[in-house]
Amino acid sequence: MTGQSRNVNAKSLKRWIKHQRRNNRGRLNRLLTRLLGTTEPRRRPLVGDTRRVLVVRLNKRLGNILFLTPMLRTLAASLPAATIDVVIQDARQKPLLETLPGIGRVWVHEKSFGATLKLLRQLRARRYDLAIDPSGNSASNRLALALSKARQRMGFATANQWVPLSHAASRPGSRHQAKQAVELLESGVTETEWQRFNTLAVFPGAEAERSAQQHWDRAFRELTSPSPVVAFFTQATGNKQLDDDWWADFLEQVAEKLPEAHLLQICPPGAPTPTSMASVCIAELDVLAATLSRADAFVAADSGPMHLAAAAGVPVAGLFKATNPAAYAPLGPGCVSLAGETLTPEHTVEAVRGMLSKQPNRGAA
């Protein structure tokens, strides 16, 4: 047998094993759903002394964590006596949630058996009054919810919901995950007047703001007068990314139609920085959010920085080449989504022009 044949057979075996595992998980999920699950909506009031709330979102994607912020703000405003804890997987995202109103502790789940057991003991010791799974399709969220020892458990009622829930919402009306999480509260709970938030939000702390100002000053150290700043981010995962020619055309269009604007390129940490324009490479997400908040407009494909800019309060032109804006649009004041026939540099620059015309200049002085 040749080396190439062995590689083909090994890959085939791995695919078969993966397929079998998926099938076995599906069978177990269906069995548990029949025995224990919650497949129909259950709307009822929260118990009167609901003060300790846990929100579980075991996912590392920045956008998915930012999608929690409307629900977290809705909880904090509507249950002012409650303390809201969150469990996530990426420690870099922790500062983005810690400064939200009503947030107590942000737990970070480390993927090791010992760390998982330790975290589970800590969560169970808190004796939460309510644990919430805001996603309808995460097995990890469901497992954490089931093991949390919370008195009340909230999630979506689906054909695969094997967790016994005290509060179960029906299928959400919105396709956007951030809006779905708020709908979960409204559909799963009665006798609570929810003060609804529909936009993403982050509130960087004082130290992050100071660091952001330093990055801003270095990027625009040669500017002598205030001018609008258009920030942009060219990266995205997979086929969501636009090619270099598209971005080159965009930059030409900005130079021609918005000659008064200054450009700021947001680069991934560790990437080479361009010498032809101002740029920043910032690893700390709260510092990046504070830096983005100083721009007058932001342009990016569907990506974590796109959602972070929207959460920071910047008008965003979101570019959707492969994903659906109905599910992933930037949710923030003045944000727009461009897809299909409007996904051109010309339309994008016109959208940016509209953003700049509707706000007082906050640019780099």
ABEGO torsion letter per residue (X at the ends): XBAAAAAAAAAAAAAAAAAAAAAAAAAAAAAAAAAABBABBBBBBBBAABABBBBBBBBABAAAAAAAAAAAAAAAAABAABBBBBBBABAAAAAAAAABBGBBBBBBBBBBAAAAAAAAAAAAAAGBABBBBABAABAAAAAAAAAAGBABBBBBBBAABABBBABBBBBBABABAAAAAAAAAAAABBGBBBBBBABBBBBBBAAAAAAAAAAAAAAAAABABBBBBBBBBABBBEAABBBAAAAAAAAAAAAAABAABBBBBBBBBGBBBBAABBBBBBABAAAAAAAAAABABBBBBBBAAAAAAAAAGBBBBBBBAABBAAAABBBBBGBBBBBEAABBAAAAAAAAAAAAAABBBABBX
